[in-house]
């Protein structure tokens, strides 16, 4: 199992996800979206697993600022997401080709 947790250090759900894997002694890699972000390839893999709409945090202040709701072209949305990590719903947890967005212990337990 090769778990990656994409999130921010201030995100409560990201901390809960890290605790979930720590408690089960499952090794994971934490990637702070504010520092590194997702690469194009990672975004494609996660998008394939969960869908582009599920990756976007419609509650964030950045969502309104970026006018993402008005944009219809998915490739344009992807570019905006890659350039602004605050638009992602977190945590994004990847296990190979599988991925989840948000705190999803029911799904993670099937990966063990």
For each residue, the residues with C-beta under 8 A, 3 or more apart:
1: 26 27 95 111 112
2: 29 95 96
3: 21 26 27 28 29 93 94 95 111
4: 28 29 31 93 94 95
5: 14 17 18 21 28 29 30 31 91 92 93
6: 31 33 38 42 88 90 91 92 93 94
7: 11 13 14 17 30 31 32 33 90 91 92
8: 11 14 32 33 34 85 90
9: 14 32 34
10:
11: 7 8 14 15 90 91
12: 15 16
13: 7 16 17 90 91 102 103
14: 5 7 8 9 11 17 18 90 91
15: 11 12 18 19
16: 12 13 19 20 103
17: 5 7 13 14 20 21 91 93 103
18: 5 14 15 21 22 28 30
19: 15 16 22 23
20: 16 17 23 24 103 105 108
21: 3 5 17 18 24 26 27 28 108
22: 18 19 25 26
23: 19 20
24: 20 21 112
25: 22
26: 1 3 21 22 112
27: 1 3 21
28: 3 4 5 18 21
29: 2 3 4 5
30: 5 7 18
31: 4 5 6 7 35 36 38
32: 7 8 9 35 36
33: 6 7 8 36 37 38 85 86 88 90
34: 8 9 37 85 86
35: 31 32
36: 31 32 33
37: 33 34 82 85
38: 6 31 33 42 43 46 81 82 85 88 92
39: 42 43
40: 43 44 78 82
41: 44 45
42: 6 38 39 45 46 94
43: 38 39 40 46 47 55 78 81 82
44: 40 41 47 48
45: 41 42 48 49 94 97 99
46: 38 42 43 49 50 55 92 94 99 101
47: 43 44 50 51 52 55 78
48: 44 45 97
49: 45 46 94 97 98 99 100
50: 46 47 54 55 99 100 101
51: 47 54 55
52: 47 55 56 74 77 78
53: 56
54: 50 51 89 101
55: 43 46 47 50 51 52 81 88 89 92 101
56: 52 53 63 68 77 81 87 88 89
57: 60 62 63 86 87 88 89 90
58: 63 69
59: 63
60: 57 63 86 87
61: 64 65 86
62: 57 65 66 84 86 87
63: 56 57 58 59 60 66 68 69 87
64: 61 67 69
65: 61 62
66: 62 63 80 84 87
67: 64 70 71
68: 56 63 71 77 80 87
69: 58 63 64
70: 67
71: 67 68 76 77 80
72:
73: 76 77
74: 52 77 78
75: 78 79
76: 71 73 79 80
77: 52 56 68 71 73 74 80 81
78: 40 43 47 52 74 75 81 82
79: 75 76 82 83
80: 66 68 71 76 77 83 84 87
81: 38 43 55 56 77 78 84 87 88
82: 37 38 40 43 78 79
83: 79 80
84: 62 66 80 81 87
85: 8 33 34 37 38 88
86: 33 34 57 60 61 62
87: 56 57 60 62 63 66 68 80 81 84
88: 6 33 38 55 56 57 81 85 92
89: 54 55 56 57 92 101 102
90: 6 7 8 11 13 14 33 57 101 102
91: 5 6 7 11 13 14 17 101 102 103
92: 5 6 7 38 46 55 88 89 99 100 101
93: 3 4 5 6 17 99 100 101 104 108
94: 3 4 6 42 45 46 49 98 99
95: 1 2 3 4 98 99 108 111
96: 2
97: 45 48 49
98: 49 94 95 111
99: 45 46 49 50 92 93 94 95
100: 49 50 92 93 104 107 108
101: 46 50 54 55 89 90 91 92 93 104
102: 13 89 90 91
103: 13 16 17 20 91
104: 93 100 101 107 108
105: 20 108 109
106: 109 110
107: 100 104 110 111
108: 20 21 93 95 100 104 105 111 112
109: 105 106 112
110: 106 107
111: 1 3 95 98 107 108
112: 1 24 26 108 109
